[in-house]
Amino acid sequence: MLERQTLAAKMQRWGFLEEPVPEAAWRWIDTFVAAYGDRALDEAQSAVAALRAEACMIPALELERLRSRDTLFFLDSVGQYVDEQPELRDLPLDRDLPEIAKEFGLSEGDALHVTRMALTGEKDGPPLEFLFPLLGHDRILIRIGAVNSRLLHGRGLQPLAFGPDGKPFEPIHGERPHNG
């Protein structure tokens, strides 16, 4: 298990943390250890760097999957949700994100996938309940804004016609409730 003192010392050597360690940084380190504690210390540097970066790279095909009004509006709503939260720790994300997604007809699985992709560019990783406080308000809003901007520029919301396998490509879409 990664120890907080060891991580703090490494972060100082990597240039991510000042001396002495501020109290708020200890809370961040404790959250990081809870999220990544089973990883080797060698992997911690790349994880810390990725979390501290202003942006993340989303694989091209995954970005294409996000290219729909439903995901664009969902991410905008997640940004508004984050912006209104005074504290990002202990948010009931497993309840709130699916609830926000319902507004746009997105499934819970798609909502979590879209959120993770927008924030990390990765399919897997620690639970979002850890990622939100690790990234913080500003980075979350910057990353969501960057994804939405990227989706709206260039081709806009016009998806690729065909995927790499030659089959018709469909981005993530919400299901509208049926009337009647």
Wavefront OBJ file of the C-alpha trace (Angstrom):
o trace
v 0.000 0.000 0.000
v 1.287 3.412 -0.966
v 1.994 5.500 2.132
v 1.061 9.164 2.301
v 4.494 10.303 3.579
v 6.269 8.438 0.782
v 3.930 9.870 -1.832
v 4.338 13.416 -0.467
v 8.136 13.110 -0.606
v 7.987 11.749 -4.169
v 5.579 14.487 -5.262
v 7.991 17.094 -3.904
v 10.848 15.519 -5.885
v 8.682 15.397 -9.016
v 7.878 19.108 -8.608
v 4.167 18.672 -7.893
v 4.209 19.709 -4.239
v 5.827 22.445 -2.185
v 7.535 22.205 1.209
v 6.103 22.151 3.792
v 3.074 20.201 2.640
v -0.082 22.354 3.011
v -3.007 20.840 4.914
v -5.202 20.770 1.785
v -2.492 18.788 -0.015
v -2.599 16.115 2.707
v -6.323 15.682 2.032
v -5.569 15.338 -1.697
v -2.806 12.805 -0.953
v -5.132 10.793 1.310
v -7.736 10.720 -1.466
v -5.081 9.671 -3.988
v -3.887 6.859 -1.718
v -7.484 5.674 -1.280
v -7.961 5.719 -5.071
v -4.610 4.347 -6.245
v -3.149 2.770 -3.112
v -2.620 -0.661 -4.620
v -0.502 0.685 -7.500
v 3.253 0.546 -7.374
v 4.995 3.800 -6.556
v 6.456 3.792 -10.078
v 2.949 4.194 -11.501
v 2.065 6.968 -9.079
v 4.087 9.603 -10.931
v 2.170 9.179 -14.185
v -1.166 9.082 -12.318
v -0.344 12.259 -10.362
v 0.849 13.985 -13.547
v -2.350 13.017 -15.376
v -4.521 14.319 -12.537
v -2.582 17.573 -12.276
v -2.698 18.247 -16.043
v -5.160 20.787 -17.378
v -6.296 18.425 -20.127
v -6.436 14.779 -21.078
v -6.249 13.021 -24.424
v -9.368 11.151 -25.460
v -8.758 8.412 -28.038
v -10.197 9.485 -31.410
v -12.855 6.767 -31.651
v -13.987 7.417 -28.064
v -14.265 11.122 -28.860
v -16.425 10.178 -31.842
v -18.691 8.151 -29.551
v -19.279 11.361 -27.551
v -20.302 13.302 -30.664
v -24.025 13.784 -30.003
v -26.295 16.453 -28.577
v -27.252 14.104 -25.745
v -23.684 13.692 -24.490
v -22.847 17.355 -25.105
v -25.801 18.546 -23.031
v -25.190 15.870 -20.399
v -21.570 16.980 -19.951
v -22.659 20.610 -19.774
v -25.097 19.677 -17.010
v -22.381 17.751 -15.154
v -20.234 20.889 -15.360
v -23.063 22.966 -13.884
v -23.557 20.357 -11.155
v -19.856 20.481 -10.251
v -19.773 24.264 -10.373
v -22.557 24.450 -7.772
v -20.881 22.078 -5.300
v -18.893 23.701 -2.493
v -17.061 20.404 -1.827
v -16.448 17.531 -4.236
v -15.784 14.900 -1.585
v -18.551 12.488 -0.677
v -20.870 13.515 -3.498
v -23.508 10.857 -4.212
v -22.305 10.500 -7.817
v -23.664 6.973 -8.169
v -27.122 8.522 -7.696
v -26.690 12.030 -9.105
v -24.966 11.280 -12.435
v -27.614 8.724 -13.529
v -30.296 11.194 -12.473
v -28.740 13.928 -14.615
v -28.393 11.404 -17.459
v -32.126 10.588 -17.359
v -32.818 14.127 -18.524
v -31.048 13.305 -21.770
v -32.187 9.703 -22.096
v -28.701 8.306 -21.380
v -28.312 4.993 -19.582
v -26.388 4.889 -16.325
v -23.560 2.999 -18.018
v -23.301 5.545 -20.828
v -23.399 8.433 -18.341
v -20.535 7.009 -16.303
v -18.553 6.189 -19.462
v -19.052 9.672 -20.925
v -18.045 11.311 -17.645
v -14.927 9.160 -17.229
v -13.875 9.718 -20.857
v -14.320 13.488 -20.587
v -12.363 13.675 -17.333
v -9.590 11.122 -17.889
v -9.640 9.867 -21.484
v -9.536 6.330 -20.066
v -12.131 3.563 -19.903
v -11.045 2.357 -16.469
v -9.675 3.865 -13.310
v -10.585 4.721 -9.769
v -14.209 5.437 -8.938
v -15.500 8.854 -9.961
v -16.130 9.617 -6.286
v -12.313 9.783 -5.921
v -11.625 11.433 -9.288
v -13.885 14.421 -8.658
v -12.010 15.679 -5.565
v -8.640 14.717 -7.081
v -9.313 16.787 -10.192
v -11.102 19.644 -8.428
v -13.636 22.141 -9.727
v -11.378 23.985 -12.145
v -9.874 20.951 -13.886
v -13.262 19.262 -14.226
v -14.767 22.389 -15.779
v -11.746 22.909 -18.047
v -11.795 19.289 -19.239
v -15.549 19.243 -19.858
v -15.300 22.579 -21.649
v -12.456 21.287 -23.816
v -14.392 18.173 -24.805
v -17.537 20.137 -25.608
v -15.532 22.673 -27.594
v -13.773 19.903 -29.510
v -17.106 18.253 -30.305
v -18.658 21.475 -31.591
v -15.732 22.516 -33.805
v -14.645 20.880 -37.006
v -17.444 18.519 -38.039
v -19.640 19.653 -35.185
v -22.074 16.969 -34.141
v -21.916 15.177 -37.505
v -20.640 11.677 -36.620
v -18.380 9.487 -38.705
v -20.318 7.498 -41.259
v -18.364 4.284 -40.683
v -16.185 2.903 -37.896
v -12.775 1.289 -38.357
v -14.467 -2.066 -38.929
v -16.347 -0.673 -41.943
v -19.720 -0.890 -40.190
v -21.985 2.151 -39.746
v -20.824 4.170 -36.740
v -23.194 5.431 -34.075
v -22.252 7.785 -31.264
v -23.858 7.505 -27.831
v -27.455 8.669 -28.007
v -30.106 8.941 -25.360
v -33.394 7.094 -25.587
v -36.372 9.389 -25.523
v -39.369 8.305 -23.463
v -42.210 6.967 -25.557
v -45.514 8.805 -25.300
v -48.700 6.836 -25.349
l 1 2 3 4 5 6 7 8 9 10 11 12 13 14 15 16 17 18 19 20 21 22 23 24 25 26 27 28 29 30 31 32 33 34 35 36 37 38 39 40 41 42 43 44 45 46 47 48 49 50 51 52 53 54 55 56 57 58 59 60 61 62 63 64 65 66 67 68 69 70 71 72 73 74 75 76 77 78 79 80 81 82 83 84 85 86 87 88 89 90 91 92 93 94 95 96 97 98 99 100 101 102 103 104 105 106 107 108 109 110 111 112 113 114 115 116 117 118 119 120 121 122 123 124 125 126 127 128 129 130 131 132 133 134 135 136 137 138 139 140 141 142 143 144 145 146 147 148 149 150 151 152 153 154 155 156 157 158 159 160 161 162 163 164 165 166 167 168 169 170 171 172 173 174 175 176 177 178 179 180
